[in-house]
Each structure stands twice: as C-alpha cells, then as structure tokens.
Amino acid sequence: MSYAIIQTGGKQYKVKAGEILKIERLEDSKIETKIEFKEILAYGDDKTIEVGSPVVEGAKVEADLIENGKNRTILIFKKRRRQNSRRKNGHRQQFSLIRISKIFSKAGKIISEAEKMVKPTKKIEKVKVVADTKKVEAKVSTKKVEAKVSTKKVEAKVSTKKVETKVANK
C-alpha cells in the first residue's frame, strides 16, 4: 500500500489514497474542490521509499475538500486558589475534512489512486409477508406503504420502515 507524508498547517500527516483526514482549516477553499499538497516530505510503499531533504521536489498529493467546520468547544478554566480569582474561556478550532484521491511521484507518475466514490441511490425493495397462508407482496419505500389482504390486519417492520396492510372484506 502506497503512502505519503505531507505537511500542512504546521503538522505532518501520513496519508494513503482514499483516506479521510481532519486537518487545520484551509483558507479560501470551497466544498468539493481539488487541493494539491506540494510539501511532500516522503513517499513510498512496502518495498521502496523516497525521502526528501526537506521536501521531495515534483511530488504532490491531490485531495478533495469534503467539509469545512468547527470542532467541539474546549473550555479553559484558570483558578488561583484563595485569591478569589478565576477565569473561564472557550475555544472552537476550525478544521477542513479532506479525502486523499491521488499520490504522485517526483516524476509525475501516479503511485496510488483512490476508488471513485459512488453516491448511493434509493432502492425499492420487494418484501413478502405471509399471514394465514396468504401471501402479500408490497413495495417498501421511505414512506408508509399500504397493501390489501383478504384475511386480517398484518404489520411488519422492515429495516426501520413500517409496512401496513388493510383488510378488504369480500
């Protein structure tokens, strides 16, 4: 598995293709844009490694910006005992959430590439409910579904979605 060591926001991160990282906030960045990290300290795989002094010239890492946000509040409380002196302060650190897509070598060749992210689509499942030897087929979606059965009322839960059936007397 190929990896690279990048430097951003005063910190160093060991990254792999397809990995999601929380880093210091990148200024002037919009969501779903490509970001290039040019400060690559080292890259390699299980067999070989290329180390820079201090950086590897020509190597780069490409990433996609997923989200900009703030972390949870960190409370800072200072107290000097028996002095009636205390101070309370809070801080929320800003971050950027990125997904590493490609790692390039110093020759410009792609070392590793992340798989494409496919957004899941809503699927309609078929559910079979058996009540008193009568079979009922109903399509399950994100809303309540009603089906008619000729015996009595049947209720079933399928993957946190409720399926209701109504009795039709003949």
mmCIF file of the C-alpha atoms, coordinates in Angstrom:
data_MODEL
# 
_entry.id   MODEL 
# 
loop_
_atom_site.group_PDB 
_atom_site.id 
_atom_site.type_symbol 
_atom_site.label_atom_id 
_atom_site.label_alt_id 
_atom_site.label_comp_id 
_atom_site.label_asym_id 
_atom_site.label_entity_id 
_atom_site.label_seq_id 
_atom_site.pdbx_PDB_ins_code 
_atom_site.Cartn_x 
_atom_site.Cartn_y 
_atom_site.Cartn_z 
_atom_site.occupancy 
_atom_site.B_iso_or_equiv 
_atom_site.pdbx_formal_charge 
_atom_site.auth_seq_id 
_atom_site.auth_comp_id 
_atom_site.auth_asym_id 
_atom_site.auth_atom_id 
_atom_site.pdbx_PDB_model_num 
ATOM 1   C CA . MET A 1 1   ? 0.000   0.000   0.000   1.00 0.00 ? 1   MET A CA 1 
ATOM 2   C CA . SER A 1 2   ? 1.478   3.322   -1.063  1.00 0.00 ? 2   SER A CA 1 
ATOM 3   C CA . TYR A 1 3   ? 1.637   6.258   1.292   1.00 0.00 ? 3   TYR A CA 1 
ATOM 4   C CA . ALA A 1 4   ? 2.995   9.790   1.517   1.00 0.00 ? 4   ALA A CA 1 
ATOM 5   C CA . ILE A 1 5   ? 3.942   12.089  4.368   1.00 0.00 ? 5   ILE A CA 1 
ATOM 6   C CA . ILE A 1 6   ? 2.589   15.601  3.810   1.00 0.00 ? 6   ILE A CA 1 
ATOM 7   C CA . GLN A 1 7   ? 2.993   18.818  5.768   1.00 0.00 ? 7   GLN A CA 1 
ATOM 8   C CA . THR A 1 8   ? 0.095   21.250  6.187   1.00 0.00 ? 8   THR A CA 1 
ATOM 9   C CA . GLY A 1 9   ? -0.996  23.616  8.929   1.00 0.00 ? 9   GLY A CA 1 
ATOM 10  C CA . GLY A 1 10  ? 2.289   23.154  10.801  1.00 0.00 ? 10  GLY A CA 1 
ATOM 11  C CA . LYS A 1 11  ? 1.649   19.416  11.205  1.00 0.00 ? 11  LYS A CA 1 
ATOM 12  C CA . GLN A 1 12  ? 2.726   16.286  9.362   1.00 0.00 ? 12  GLN A CA 1 
ATOM 13  C CA . TYR A 1 13  ? 0.338   13.538  8.266   1.00 0.00 ? 13  TYR A CA 1 
ATOM 14  C CA . LYS A 1 14  ? 0.930   10.066  6.860   1.00 0.00 ? 14  LYS A CA 1 
ATOM 15  C CA . VAL A 1 15  ? -1.735  9.655   4.151   1.00 0.00 ? 15  VAL A CA 1 
ATOM 16  C CA . LYS A 1 16  ? -2.941  6.874   1.867   1.00 0.00 ? 16  LYS A CA 1 
ATOM 17  C CA . ALA A 1 17  ? -5.210  7.091   -1.169  1.00 0.00 ? 17  ALA A CA 1 
ATOM 18  C CA . GLY A 1 18  ? -8.899  7.044   -0.218  1.00 0.00 ? 18  GLY A CA 1 
ATOM 19  C CA . GLU A 1 19  ? -8.223  8.149   3.369   1.00 0.00 ? 19  GLU A CA 1 
ATOM 20  C CA . ILE A 1 20  ? -10.302 10.896  5.018   1.00 0.00 ? 20  ILE A CA 1 
ATOM 21  C CA . LEU A 1 21  ? -8.387  13.386  7.190   1.00 0.00 ? 21  LEU A CA 1 
ATOM 22  C CA . LYS A 1 22  ? -9.287  16.216  9.542   1.00 0.00 ? 22  LYS A CA 1 
ATOM 23  C CA . ILE A 1 23  ? -6.653  18.932  9.117   1.00 0.00 ? 23  ILE A CA 1 
ATOM 24  C CA . GLU A 1 24  ? -6.226  22.584  10.052  1.00 0.00 ? 24  GLU A CA 1 
ATOM 25  C CA . ARG A 1 25  ? -8.644  24.785  8.107   1.00 0.00 ? 25  ARG A CA 1 
ATOM 26  C CA . LEU A 1 26  ? -7.612  25.658  4.567   1.00 0.00 ? 26  LEU A CA 1 
ATOM 27  C CA . GLU A 1 27  ? -8.438  29.280  3.808   1.00 0.00 ? 27  GLU A CA 1 
ATOM 28  C CA . ASP A 1 28  ? -10.189 30.321  0.572   1.00 0.00 ? 28  ASP A CA 1 
ATOM 29  C CA . SER A 1 29  ? -11.390 26.785  -0.149  1.00 0.00 ? 29  SER A CA 1 
ATOM 30  C CA . LYS A 1 30  ? -14.855 25.819  -1.290  1.00 0.00 ? 30  LYS A CA 1 
ATOM 31  C CA . ILE A 1 31  ? -16.502 22.441  -0.818  1.00 0.00 ? 31  ILE A CA 1 
ATOM 32  C CA . GLU A 1 32  ? -15.879 19.751  -3.479  1.00 0.00 ? 32  GLU A CA 1 
ATOM 33  C CA . THR A 1 33  ? -12.767 21.414  -4.913  1.00 0.00 ? 33  THR A CA 1 
ATOM 34  C CA . LYS A 1 34  ? -9.401  19.806  -5.687  1.00 0.00 ? 34  LYS A CA 1 
ATOM 35  C CA . ILE A 1 35  ? -6.494  20.642  -3.394  1.00 0.00 ? 35  ILE A CA 1 
ATOM 36  C CA . GLU A 1 36  ? -2.825  19.943  -4.135  1.00 0.00 ? 36  GLU A CA 1 
ATOM 37  C CA . PHE A 1 37  ? -0.236  19.472  -1.399  1.00 0.00 ? 37  PHE A CA 1 
ATOM 38  C CA . LYS A 1 38  ? 3.262   20.182  -2.731  1.00 0.00 ? 38  LYS A CA 1 
ATOM 39  C CA . GLU A 1 39  ? 5.147   19.845  0.573   1.00 0.00 ? 39  GLU A CA 1 
ATOM 40  C CA . ILE A 1 40  ? 5.755   16.081  0.442   1.00 0.00 ? 40  ILE A CA 1 
ATOM 41  C CA . LEU A 1 41  ? 8.379   15.001  2.967   1.00 0.00 ? 41  LEU A CA 1 
ATOM 42  C CA . ALA A 1 42  ? 8.477   11.344  1.851   1.00 0.00 ? 42  ALA A CA 1 
ATOM 43  C CA . TYR A 1 43  ? 6.534   8.790   -0.165  1.00 0.00 ? 43  TYR A CA 1 
ATOM 44  C CA . GLY A 1 44  ? 6.792   5.098   -0.882  1.00 0.00 ? 44  GLY A CA 1 
ATOM 45  C CA . ASP A 1 45  ? 5.306   1.671   -0.420  1.00 0.00 ? 45  ASP A CA 1 
ATOM 46  C CA . ASP A 1 46  ? 6.248   -1.596  1.306   1.00 0.00 ? 46  ASP A CA 1 
ATOM 47  C CA . LYS A 1 47  ? 9.403   -2.090  -0.807  1.00 0.00 ? 47  LYS A CA 1 
ATOM 48  C CA . THR A 1 48  ? 10.796  1.363   -1.616  1.00 0.00 ? 48  THR A CA 1 
ATOM 49  C CA . ILE A 1 49  ? 10.773  4.806   -0.050  1.00 0.00 ? 49  ILE A CA 1 
ATOM 50  C CA . GLU A 1 50  ? 11.779  8.232   -1.346  1.00 0.00 ? 50  GLU A CA 1 
ATOM 51  C CA . VAL A 1 51  ? 12.796  10.738  1.345   1.00 0.00 ? 51  VAL A CA 1 
ATOM 52  C CA . GLY A 1 52  ? 13.288  14.433  0.657   1.00 0.00 ? 52  GLY A CA 1 
ATOM 53  C CA . SER A 1 53  ? 15.641  16.919  2.216   1.00 0.00 ? 53  SER A CA 1 
ATOM 54  C CA . PRO A 1 54  ? 13.412  18.605  3.448   1.00 0.00 ? 54  PRO A CA 1 
ATOM 55  C CA . VAL A 1 55  ? 10.825  18.025  0.678   1.00 0.00 ? 55  VAL A CA 1 
ATOM 56  C CA . VAL A 1 56  ? 10.686  15.853  -2.425  1.00 0.00 ? 56  VAL A CA 1 
ATOM 57  C CA . GLU A 1 57  ? 10.695  18.187  -5.453  1.00 0.00 ? 57  GLU A CA 1 
ATOM 58  C CA . GLY A 1 58  ? 7.990   17.389  -8.042  1.00 0.00 ? 58  GLY A CA 1 
ATOM 59  C CA . ALA A 1 59  ? 5.971   15.038  -5.820  1.00 0.00 ? 59  ALA A CA 1 
ATOM 60  C CA . LYS A 1 60  ? 2.440   16.009  -4.896  1.00 0.00 ? 60  LYS A CA 1 
ATOM 61  C CA . VAL A 1 61  ? -0.743  14.723  -3.293  1.00 0.00 ? 61  VAL A CA 1 
ATOM 62  C CA . GLU A 1 62  ? -4.187  15.537  -4.662  1.00 0.00 ? 62  GLU A CA 1 
ATOM 63  C CA . ALA A 1 63  ? -7.226  15.697  -2.365  1.00 0.00 ? 63  ALA A CA 1 
ATOM 64  C CA . ASP A 1 64  ? -10.906 16.669  -2.446  1.00 0.00 ? 64  ASP A CA 1 
ATOM 65  C CA . LEU A 1 65  ? -12.327 19.055  0.161   1.00 0.00 ? 65  LEU A CA 1 
ATOM 66  C CA . ILE A 1 66  ? -15.374 17.473  1.786   1.00 0.00 ? 66  ILE A CA 1 
ATOM 67  C CA . GLU A 1 67  ? -16.290 19.934  4.525   1.00 0.00 ? 67  GLU A CA 1 
ATOM 68  C CA . ASN A 1 68  ? -15.164 22.977  6.499   1.00 0.00 ? 68  ASN A CA 1 
ATOM 69  C CA . GLY A 1 69  ? -16.320 23.137  10.106  1.00 0.00 ? 69  GLY A CA 1 
ATOM 70  C CA . LYS A 1 70  ? -15.550 23.663  13.765  1.00 0.00 ? 70  LYS A CA 1 
ATOM 71  C CA . ASN A 1 71  ? -14.600 21.144  16.456  1.00 0.00 ? 71  ASN A CA 1 
ATOM 72  C CA . ARG A 1 72  ? -16.285 20.838  19.829  1.00 0.00 ? 72  ARG A CA 1 
ATOM 73  C CA . THR A 1 73  ? -15.754 23.614  22.369  1.00 0.00 ? 73  THR A CA 1 
ATOM 74  C CA . ILE A 1 74  ? -12.680 23.278  24.542  1.00 0.00 ? 74  ILE A CA 1 
ATOM 75  C CA . LEU A 1 75  ? -13.095 25.003  27.910  1.00 0.00 ? 75  LEU A CA 1 
ATOM 76  C CA . ILE A 1 76  ? -10.123 26.770  29.513  1.00 0.00 ? 76  ILE A CA 1 
ATOM 77  C CA . PHE A 1 77  ? -10.589 27.351  33.251  1.00 0.00 ? 77  PHE A CA 1 
ATOM 78  C CA . LYS A 1 78  ? -7.903  29.059  35.329  1.00 0.00 ? 78  LYS A CA 1 
ATOM 79  C CA . LYS A 1 79  ? -8.182  29.491  39.082  1.00 0.00 ? 79  LYS A CA 1 
ATOM 80  C CA . ARG A 1 80  ? -5.844  30.864  41.721  1.00 0.00 ? 80  ARG A CA 1 
ATOM 81  C CA . ARG A 1 81  ? -6.900  29.336  44.987  1.00 0.00 ? 81  ARG A CA 1 
ATOM 82  C CA . ARG A 1 82  ? -7.766  31.521  47.958  1.00 0.00 ? 82  ARG A CA 1 
ATOM 83  C CA . GLN A 1 83  ? -7.363  34.660  45.788  1.00 0.00 ? 83  GLN A CA 1 
ATOM 84  C CA . ASN A 1 84  ? -10.975 34.950  44.569  1.00 0.00 ? 84  ASN A CA 1 
ATOM 85  C CA . SER A 1 85  ? -9.573  34.868  41.045  1.00 0.00 ? 85  SER A CA 1 
ATOM 86  C CA . ARG A 1 86  ? -10.874 32.660  38.271  1.00 0.00 ? 86  ARG A CA 1 
ATOM 87  C CA . ARG A 1 87  ? -11.217 32.907  34.536  1.00 0.00 ? 87  ARG A CA 1 
ATOM 88  C CA . LYS A 1 88  ? -13.276 30.789  32.128  1.00 0.00 ? 88  LYS A CA 1 
ATOM 89  C CA . ASN A 1 89  ? -12.699 30.835  28.399  1.00 0.00 ? 89  ASN A CA 1 
ATOM 90  C CA . GLY A 1 90  ? -13.663 28.649  25.440  1.00 0.00 ? 90  GLY A CA 1 
ATOM 91  C CA . HIS A 1 91  ? -12.326 27.870  22.003  1.00 0.00 ? 91  HIS A CA 1 
ATOM 92  C CA . ARG A 1 92  ? -13.587 26.048  18.887  1.00 0.00 ? 92  ARG A CA 1 
ATOM 93  C CA . GLN A 1 93  ? -10.827 25.068  16.469  1.00 0.00 ? 93  GLN A CA 1 
ATOM 94  C CA . GLN A 1 94  ? -11.708 25.237  12.778  1.00 0.00 ? 94  GLN A CA 1 
ATOM 95  C CA . PHE A 1 95  ? -10.934 22.247  10.548  1.00 0.00 ? 95  PHE A CA 1 
ATOM 96  C CA . SER A 1 96  ? -11.165 21.021  6.979   1.00 0.00 ? 96  SER A CA 1 
ATOM 97  C CA . LEU A 1 97  ? -12.204 17.475  6.158   1.00 0.00 ? 97  LEU A CA 1 
ATOM 98  C CA . ILE A 1 98  ? -10.397 16.143  3.073   1.00 0.00 ? 98  ILE A CA 1 
ATOM 99  C CA . ARG A 1 99  ? -10.300 12.873  1.114   1.00 0.00 ? 99  ARG A CA 1 
ATOM 100 C CA . ILE A 1 100 ? -6.984  11.893  -0.479  1.00 0.00 ? 100 ILE A CA 1 
ATOM 101 C CA . SER A 1 101 ? -7.544  10.982  -4.139  1.00 0.00 ? 101 SER A CA 1 
ATOM 102 C CA . LYS A 1 102 ? -4.094  10.594  -5.780  1.00 0.00 ? 102 LYS A CA 1 
ATOM 103 C CA . ILE A 1 103 ? -0.427  10.398  -4.815  1.00 0.00 ? 103 ILE A CA 1 
ATOM 104 C CA . PHE A 1 104 ? 2.100   11.420  -7.482  1.00 0.00 ? 104 PHE A CA 1 
ATOM 105 C CA . SER A 1 105 ? 5.841   10.599  -7.539  1.00 0.00 ? 105 SER A CA 1 
ATOM 106 C CA . LYS A 1 106 ? 8.547   13.159  -8.311  1.00 0.00 ? 106 LYS A CA 1 
ATOM 107 C CA . ALA A 1 107 ? 8.487   12.023  -11.965 1.00 0.00 ? 107 ALA A CA 1 
ATOM 108 C CA . GLY A 1 108 ? 4.751   12.841  -12.188 1.00 0.00 ? 108 GLY A CA 1 
ATOM 109 C CA . LYS A 1 109 ? 3.676   9.188   -12.240 1.00 0.00 ? 109 LYS A CA 1 
ATOM 110 C CA . ILE A 1 110 ? 0.617   8.176   -10.197 1.00 0.00 ? 110 ILE A CA 1 
ATOM 111 C CA . ILE A 1 111 ? 1.701   5.924   -7.300  1.00 0.00 ? 111 ILE A CA 1 
ATOM 112 C CA . SER A 1 112 ? -1.773  5.245   -5.936  1.00 0.00 ? 112 SER A CA 1 
ATOM 113 C CA . GLU A 1 113 ? -5.284  6.381   -6.728  1.00 0.00 ? 113 GLU A CA 1 
ATOM 114 C CA . ALA A 1 114 ? -8.450  6.209   -4.637  1.00 0.00 ? 114 ALA A CA 1 
ATOM 115 C CA . GLU A 1 115 ? -11.547 4.478   -5.889  1.00 0.00 ? 115 GLU A CA 1 
ATOM 116 C CA . LYS A 1 116 ? -14.346 6.680   -7.161  1.00 0.00 ? 116 LYS A CA 1 
ATOM 117 C CA . MET A 1 117 ? -16.985 7.498   -4.562  1.00 0.00 ? 117 MET A CA 1 
ATOM 118 C CA . VAL A 1 118 ? -20.427 6.464   -5.717  1.00 0.00 ? 118 VAL A CA 1 
ATOM 119 C CA . LYS A 1 119 ? -23.353 8.130   -4.009  1.00 0.00 ? 119 LYS A CA 1 
ATOM 120 C CA . PRO A 1 120 ? -25.962 5.532   -3.044  1.00 0.00 ? 120 PRO A CA 1 
ATOM 121 C CA . THR A 1 121 ? -29.376 5.813   -4.667  1.00 0.00 ? 121 THR A CA 1 
ATOM 122 C CA . LYS A 1 122 ? -32.669 4.934   -3.039  1.00 0.00 ? 122 LYS A CA 1 
ATOM 123 C CA . LYS A 1 123 ? -33.723 1.437   -3.933  1.00 0.00 ? 123 LYS A CA 1 
ATOM 124 C CA . ILE A 1 124 ? -37.195 -0.081  -3.853  1.00 0.00 ? 124 ILE A CA 1 
ATOM 125 C CA . GLU A 1 125 ? -37.153 -3.477  -2.188  1.00 0.00 ? 125 GLU A CA 1 
ATOM 126 C CA . LYS A 1 126 ? -39.721 -6.218  -2.542  1.00 0.00 ? 126 LYS A CA 1 
ATOM 127 C CA . VAL A 1 127 ? -40.981 -7.662  0.728   1.00 0.00 ? 127 VAL A CA 1 
ATOM 128 C CA . LYS A 1 128 ? -43.053 -10.792 1.149   1.00 0.00 ? 128 LYS A CA 1 
ATOM 129 C CA . VAL A 1 129 ? -45.256 -11.006 4.249   1.00 0.00 ? 129 VAL A CA 1 
ATOM 130 C CA . VAL A 1 130 ? -47.068 -14.278 4.958   1.00 0.00 ? 130 VAL A CA 1 
ATOM 131 C CA . ALA A 1 131 ? -50.308 -14.133 7.026   1.00 0.00 ? 131 ALA A CA 1 
ATOM 132 C CA . ASP A 1 132 ? -52.556 -17.215 7.441   1.00 0.00 ? 132 ASP A CA 1 
ATOM 133 C CA . THR A 1 133 ? -51.143 -18.879 4.295   1.00 0.00 ? 133 THR A CA 1 
ATOM 134 C CA . LYS A 1 134 ? -51.985 -15.790 2.203   1.00 0.00 ? 134 LYS A CA 1 
ATOM 135 C CA . LYS A 1 135 ? -49.005 -14.117 0.511   1.00 0.00 ? 135 LYS A CA 1 
ATOM 136 C CA . VAL A 1 136 ? -48.786 -10.367 0.262   1.00 0.00 ? 136 VAL A CA 1 
ATOM 137 C CA . GLU A 1 137 ? -46.264 -8.506  -1.882  1.00 0.00 ? 137 GLU A CA 1 
ATOM 138 C CA . ALA A 1 138 ? -45.628 -4.866  -1.054  1.00 0.00 ? 138 ALA A CA 1 
ATOM 139 C CA . LYS A 1 139 ? -43.067 -2.373  -2.297  1.00 0.00 ? 139 LYS A CA 1 
ATOM 140 C CA . VAL A 1 140 ? -41.149 -0.636  0.508   1.00 0.00 ? 140 VAL A CA 1 
ATOM 141 C CA . SER A 1 141 ? -40.042 2.953   0.094   1.00 0.00 ? 141 SER A CA 1 
ATOM 142 C CA . THR A 1 142 ? -39.183 5.762   2.503   1.00 0.00 ? 142 THR A CA 1 
ATOM 143 C CA . LYS A 1 143 ? -42.895 6.377   3.199   1.00 0.00 ? 143 LYS A CA 1 
ATOM 144 C CA . LYS A 1 144 ? -45.638 4.161   4.627   1.00 0.00 ? 144 LYS A CA 1 
ATOM 145 C CA . VAL A 1 145 ? -46.955 1.578   2.174   1.00 0.00 ? 145 VAL A CA 1 
ATOM 146 C CA . GLU A 1 146 ? -50.442 0.122   2.189   1.00 0.00 ? 146 GLU A CA 1 
ATOM 147 C CA . ALA A 1 147 ? -51.396 -3.259  0.710   1.00 0.00 ? 147 ALA A CA 1 
ATOM 148 C CA . LYS A 1 148 ? -54.722 -5.148  0.733   1.00 0.00 ? 148 LYS A CA 1 
ATOM 149 C CA . VAL A 1 149 ? -55.091 -8.684  2.164   1.00 0.00 ? 149 VAL A CA 1 
ATOM 150 C CA . SER A 1 150 ? -58.287 -10.736 2.296   1.00 0.00 ? 150 SER A CA 1 
ATOM 151 C CA . THR A 1 151 ? -57.893 -12.119 5.871   1.00 0.00 ? 151 THR A CA 1 
ATOM 152 C CA . LYS A 1 152 ? -56.863 -9.836  8.745   1.00 0.00 ? 152 LYS A CA 1 
ATOM 153 C CA . LYS A 1 153 ? -54.534 -6.933  9.574   1.00 0.00 ? 153 LYS A CA 1 
ATOM 154 C CA . VAL A 1 154 ? -50.792 -7.705  9.352   1.00 0.00 ? 154 VAL A CA 1 
ATOM 155 C CA . GLU A 1 155 ? -47.998 -5.422  10.498  1.00 0.00 ? 155 GLU A CA 1 
ATOM 156 C CA . ALA A 1 156 ? -44.313 -5.924  9.764   1.00 0.00 ? 156 ALA A CA 1 
ATOM 157 C CA . LYS A 1 157 ? -41.221 -3.815  10.258  1.00 0.00 ? 157 LYS A CA 1 
ATOM 158 C CA . VAL A 1 158 ? -38.580 -3.947  7.546   1.00 0.00 ? 158 VAL A CA 1 
ATOM 159 C CA . SER A 1 159 ? -35.320 -2.053  8.078   1.00 0.00 ? 159 SER A CA 1 
ATOM 160 C CA . THR A 1 160 ? -36.880 0.682   10.255  1.00 0.00 ? 160 THR A CA 1 
ATOM 161 C CA . LYS A 1 161 ? -39.703 1.293   7.772   1.00 0.00 ? 161 LYS A CA 1 
ATOM 162 C CA . LYS A 1 162 ? -43.258 0.361   8.718   1.00 0.00 ? 162 LYS A CA 1 
ATOM 163 C CA . VAL A 1 163 ? -45.404 -1.627  6.294   1.00 0.00 ? 163 VAL A CA 1 
ATOM 164 C CA . GLU A 1 164 ? -49.163 -1.541  6.929   1.00 0.00 ? 164 GLU A CA 1 
ATOM 165 C CA . THR A 1 165 ? -51.750 -3.739  5.310   1.00 0.00 ? 165 THR A CA 1 
ATOM 166 C CA . LYS A 1 166 ? -55.511 -3.174  5.254   1.00 0.00 ? 166 LYS A CA 1 
ATOM 167 C CA . VAL A 1 167 ? -58.162 -5.876  5.210   1.00 0.00 ? 167 VAL A CA 1 
ATOM 168 C CA . ALA A 1 168 ? -60.636 -5.921  2.343   1.00 0.00 ? 168 ALA A CA 1 
ATOM 169 C CA . ASN A 1 169 ? -63.719 -7.936  3.180   1.00 0.00 ? 169 ASN A CA 1 
ATOM 170 C CA . LYS A 1 170 ? -65.241 -9.778  0.231   1.00 0.00 ? 170 LYS A CA 1 
# 
